[in-house]
Amino acid sequence: DARPAMTWDERLEDLKKYKAEFGNCLVPNRYKPNPPLGHWVSRQRNQYKLMKDGKSSTMDDTKISKLEAIGFVWVNNITDSWEQG
């Protein structure tokens, strides 16, 4: 689709809408109503892990604070196991 790429903060707003509807931030990787959101959430977890491992990452303290303020879960055993299956 030809929509311009959304900014990080725009994706965060999408995540807030998801949480308002579902009560959590556990967006499935293959979330049909908004596939890019599922991929974005997965990417945030990957970038966080890279940062914690001391590797190059786009994650920073500001993003971590914004995500944690809305109840973001850094390790999601549910969708992580789905992605592996």
Salt bridges, closest charged atoms under 4 A:
ASP1 OD1 - ARG3 NE 3.28
ASP9 OD1 - LYS66 NZ 3.00
GLU13 OE2 - LYS16 NZ 3.19
ASP14 OD2 - ARG11 NH1 3.60
ASP53 OD2 - LYS49 NZ 2.93
